[in-house]
Amino acid sequence: MCPNVRLRMMKFQSLLRQYWPTVALFAFLLASWQVAVSAGGIREYLLPSPLAVWNALWHGDTAWAQHLWVTTLEIVGAFFLAAGVGVALGVAIAWSPLIANALVPFLVFVNTLPKVAIAPLFLIWMGYGIFPNMLMGALIGFFPVVINTAVGLSQVEADMLDLGRVFNAPKWKIFVKIRIPNALPYILSALKITATAAVVGAIVGEFVASQRGLGYVIVTTQSSMNTSVAFAALIWISVVGLVLYGAVVLLARLWAPWAEGID
Amino acid sequence: MNKELIGLDRVGMTYEAASGPVEALAGISLSVGAGEFVSLVGPSGCGKSTLLRIVAGLRPATVGTVTVAGRAVREPIPDIGMVFQAPILLKWRSILQNVLLPAELAGKDATALQGRAQQLLDMAGLTGFGDKLPRELSGGMQQRAALCRALLLDPPLLLMDEPFGALDAMTRDDMALELLRIWGERDLAQSARKTVLFVTHSIGEAVFLSDRVVVMSPRPGRIAADLRIDLPRPRTVELRASEAFGRLSLDIFRALTGRVGAAGTA
């Protein structure tokens, strides 16, 4: 018991040593911001003070729970859609050269399109709602998953494949036992990018067409000049983004512990 | 010589490169008896690794015939164990699971072979490392695990492509002794041992391990010399210091450099 407690203390101390500069800088910035606004006479609608933002977060008349729910749904949905479609396309590309030849140029073309420019089309095709925004997030986030899946599946040593041939192993078995586990760290690494892209996509979607969601809240504050609410919405967005990103990092550690530090 | 296990008859291999056809091997005729330990030495790019893969059926010979155990080799043959320069263990599998991989790839019952895999690990000095991940082992230990993997299905033929090439000199010498022990130099009759075809850059390693050393010439690879190593078995560390060992090494060096009686001069 005693050494265990001491070990934890040491762990805590080393964490403290590593992160105190971050915390200190953050606190300093926050404090100077508050001082600049209250002492410098900056008007609230230009730059609200941290305290005003805090008030908007908890005491304002914005229905945060509802907006947070909608945007979270869009982001998480976008993430899983991008992950599912991305992995499926990556596997298809690695499986068959024919599919690769057909698909890759098309995917590269889709990827070069500025996705934001398609958002108004989504409005025409699908109207308002959660799904088009989800789709926008998925569209921005799926490409790295395709590429990393395909690369991870094909980055297997030639000698290892020879080993498979010697034992006359069928193609699916090589995929299941060698290629897919080999690709796992690559896929997880791409999913970190997808996690951030999903947030961008969902918010962009809401900017263009929405009646609910944190992006919608930001757009409405433009006309009401309620800048502290916009800041509060930003904080909620970054909380959702951070939680999703953290979940992917955790998953990577859990599922591919052998590949620590591959990205 | 015992009954022939590997027979190569005027084997040649030409492949297409961007600059045109390249002749990698030409006129290789070689017969290896069952239980023989034969090393292939030669300069880089002489096609000795290619020759190993032709024997395994992984690459086709463009001319000539290859037989293993009397059967013509036209596609990959299952009754071989392969060890490469890198251990190429699957990073996400435990050492034991890596050793069992050939069973899974060949569609055999892996759980039934767990006991044998454990025995092999014990024999290779890896007792207690079965549930470790590859990265937790040193390079030499990883290569021993790769040897266990090659031996799992008890193949009569072991093909080794510079298996100790990536190890430091001291580990390398240890591994050579270890290999001979596992091969059964001390406790098996020659006919009961596995046939080994061993590719190496090291003359000393080839002499120390082999019954025969086949010297290959630069591209296109041809057989420049085929020397019998009549040193007594079991081989010992002291043997490396003997006069016979030095003489054989010199013979191989001369065959390699194509110089007779002028070793050491440039």
Contacts between the chains, C-beta under 8 A, distances in Angstrom:
chain1	res1	chain2	res2	distance
A	157	B	86	7.1
A	157	B	88	5.1
A	159	B	82	7.9
A	159	B	84	4.5
A	159	B	86	6.9
A	159	B	88	5.1
A	160	B	88	5.0
A	160	B	90	7.8
A	162	B	53	7.3
A	162	B	56	7.6
A	162	B	58	5.3
A	162	B	76	8.0
A	162	B	82	7.0
A	163	B	82	6.4
A	163	B	88	7.5
A	163	B	101	7.6
A	163	B	102	7.4
A	163	B	105	7.0
A	164	B	105	5.7
A	165	B	58	6.1
A	165	B	76	4.6
A	166	B	56	6.3
A	166	B	57	8.0
A	166	B	58	7.1
A	166	B	76	5.0
A	166	B	77	7.4
A	166	B	78	6.5
A	166	B	80	6.3
A	166	B	82	6.2
A	167	B	78	6.0
A	167	B	102	5.6
A	167	B	105	4.0
A	167	B	106	4.0
A	168	B	76	6.6
A	168	B	78	6.1
A	168	B	105	8.0
A	168	B	106	6.9
A	169	B	105	4.0
A	169	B	106	7.1
A	169	B	107	7.6
A	173	B	104	7.6
A	173	B	105	6.6
A	173	B	107	8.0
A	174	B	105	7.9
A	177	B	101	7.5
A	177	B	104	6.3
A	177	B	105	7.2
A	178	B	90	6.7
A	181	B	90	7.1
A	181	B	92	5.0
A	182	B	90	7.9
A	184	B	92	7.7
A	256	B	92	7.2
A	258	B	91	4.4
A	258	B	92	5.0
A	258	B	133	6.0
A	258	B	135	6.6
A	259	B	91	7.2
